[in-house]
Amino acid sequence: MKTVLCMLNSKFVHSSLAPWCLFAGIKKYCGNAVDARVVEGTVNENLRTVAERIIAEEPDVVGFCCYIWNIASVKKLAETLKDETGAVIVFGGPEVSYNAGDVLNDCRFVDYVLSGEGEEPFARLCSYLAGETDNDEIPGLCYRTEHGNAIAEPYVSGKEPVSPYCDEYFASLGGRIAYIEASRGCPFSCAFCLSGRCGKLVFYNIERVKEEILRLAATQTQTVKFIDRTFNANAERANAIITFIMENYNAGIIRKGVCFHFEVDGGTLKESTLQLLENAPKGLFQLEVGLQSFNPQTLKAVNRNPDTAKLVKNIQRLLRPGNLHIHVDLIAGLPHEDLESFEKSFNKLYALRPHMLQLGFLKLLHGSELREKDELFGCVYSEEPPYEVIRTDCLSEDDLQTIHHAEAALDRLYNSGRFPRTLDYLTEECGFSPFALFRDFGAFMEKKEAIPLDEYLTFVYNFFAPKTNKAVLRDRMVCDRLASNASGVLPDCLKIPDKRLKQIKKTIHETLCPGGGKIACAILYTENRVVWCDYRQKDDVTGQYTLTYRNGVDFSL
């Protein structure tokens, strides 16, 4: 029997472990009775093209990995395949595990839904469909009967699953982001998340994890992301993995340029872990810290640790050495948080200057506690994926639109890493409140979408120049442009014709930066000095190129 496992990723750069976990389960539990293939695509790809790739495999069964970001496309694709091939259609994954009955009722082209973990159950279902076994012992299996839907509880095995890393996986990976799972489950029960509902926390054999780290690092990937929901749930184990990565990096076994990404609970980081990370090679690790809010009432309502003072201290510790890339998350739309409270949370987090401030909006996931208790905080949310909050008893639709404006500007101004000196000037010297800055500029840019970088930069200059010293603003923006853009070319709004520049650049090349390489320079008129950038030198954490300054503009030397 021929089975195709389909995964539609959000972007091409992403890979996914899910179909390969199912593939490994088939190899382990089905023997030669089932011939499996994995077909990956993206939600941005023409679905007809994906369908033709699947149809070419002549499948008897097609299994789909379902998430909030791909479920709409998955349904369209699955219906097409059912009509054209008659294959058995199986849905599984977090998006269908807690609403299997609705899926079976609404999607007549879906034959089965697997709720919960799928490695062994999907393999058993394939064996049943191949005529090898009966379906009496398939955990998590949901299907229609003449008496209605048979709905099973989400399956949690409580054991270490089979490894997804096979030759076929590595052949398909290319240079995309690679993912690794060293544990399954979560010790916390955040009300907006599903991970805490996946049974007790299961840690995989650490020798297996170490082997998989080295195998993934040996590919062409630039980023290896741990999908463990709380990487530091066991500090001793986390330290062992971090130490292993550092030792193999320092020994040259893990090549330079590979970055390892962890999600951590910042409030429970141990001193031993902080000390390890403080001494890690620059750029080797990237940490994502879930903060969500500074409002104590909000944190308690979503079952989070309200000890924000310790969390702030630990984030400062992580940022201080400059060797780690730090992401911190906020979520808009949580219980008890109005616009004023959210603005305070935003400004307090912004003051820490993480490398990325991820501003997200509450999504009421099937199976999450907040979805089941939405009436307790007056939450109205979209009925369509990703079920994003529309309003709450504390935030109106206009309030959320205001936060959306801030988010759009935040991503392009701050998270892009293109305007650090400009933003420091605006907030520290000109007195702009961070949230108000992003809110107002985001509202100004609301209908100016997908514009080229130089045009966007011009809008930034023209928007803030009347509110600041435009000469100082220009100079800060010049430095940001040179440090973040290897073209070395200034946009027209920042150019000031000056005959001295040609000789200055020639002198820098010949005297100060011998040996070739690409150089860009500019005159900072408010400071009466020259700045130049050597594009051979790039910071492994910030992605910024090194700027060098020289007082005065006399380069006759």
VENVEN-V656872 format. One line per field, one symbol per residue. ss: DSSP state (h for helix, s for strand, l for the rest). psi: psi as a letter, one per 20 degrees, with the letter a starting at -180 (. if undefined). burial: b if it has 24 or more other C-alpha atoms within 12 Angstrom, else e. A space follows every 50 residues. Layout:
ss=???
psi=???
burial=???
This chain:
ss=lssssssssllllslllhhhhhhhhhhhhlllllssssssssllllhhhh hhhhhlllllssssslllllhhhhhhhhhhhhhhhllssssslllllllh hhhhhhlllllssslsllhhhhhhhhhhhlllllllllllsssssllsss llllslllllllllllhhhhhhhlllssssllssllllllllllhhhlll lssllhhhhhhhhhhhhlllllssssllllhhhlhhhhhhhhhhhhhhhh llllllllsssssslhhhllhhhhhhhhllllllsssssssslllhhhhh hllllllhhhhhhhhhhhhhllllssssssssllllllhhhhhhhhhhhh lllllsssssslslllllhhhhlhhhhllssllllllsssslllllhhhh hhhhhhhhhhhhhhhllllhhhhhhhhhhllllhhhhhhhhhhhllllll llhhhhhhhhhhhhhllllhhhhhhhhhhhhhhhlllllllhhhlllllh hhhhhhhhhhhhllllllssssssllllssssssssssllllllssssss sslllll
psi=ppppopporhrhhqaphghhghghhghgiicjhpoqqpoqariiqohhgg ghhghhilqhppppoprhiihghggggggghghhhjqpppqrrhiihjkh ggghghniiphqpppbqiggghghgggghijhrrjhkoqjpprqrijapo pqqppohjrprqpiorhhghhigcjrpqqqoirpaqirlpijrihijkaq pppqphhgggghghghhiajqipoppjphnhkhogggghgggggggghgh ijgpqpippppqpqohijpqhhgggghhjqqpihqppppoggqiohhggh hjkrojmhghggghggghhghjiqopppqqppjrqjoahggghggghggh hilqhpooorpppnqpiqhhhikhihkkpprqiqqklqpgraihprhhgh hghhgggghgghgghhjikghghgghhhhijppgghghgghhhhjgjmql qqghgghghgghgigijaohggggghhgggghiioihjpqrhiipopohh hghghgggghghmrjbrpqqrrpohiilrqprpojioppighjqqpqqqp qrjokh.
burial=bbbbbbbbbbeeebbbbbbbbbbbbbbbbbeebbbbbbbbbbbeeebeeb beebbebbbbbbbbbbbbbbbbbbbbbbbbbbeebebbbbbbbbbbbbbb bebbeebebbbbbbbbbbbbbbbbbbbbbbeeeeeeebbbbbbbeeeeeb bbbbbbbeebbbbbbbeebbebbeebbbbbbbbbbbbbbbbbbbbbbbee bbbbeeeebbebbbbbbbbbbbbbbbbbbbbbbbbebbbebbbbbbebbe eeebbbbbbbbbbbbbbbbbeebbebbbbbbbbbbbbbbbbbbbbbebbe bbbbbbebeebbebbbbbbeebbbbbbbbbbbbbbbbbbebbbebbbbbb ebbbbbbbbbbbbbbbbbbbbeebeebbbbbeeeeebbbbbbbbbeeebb bbbbbbbbbbbbbbbbbbbbbbbbbbbeeeeebbbbbbbbbbbebeeeee eeeeebbbbbbeebbeeeebbbbbbbbbbbbbbbbbebbbbebbeeeeee beebbebbeeeebeeeebbbbbbbbeeeebbbbbbeeeeebbbbbbbbee eebeeee
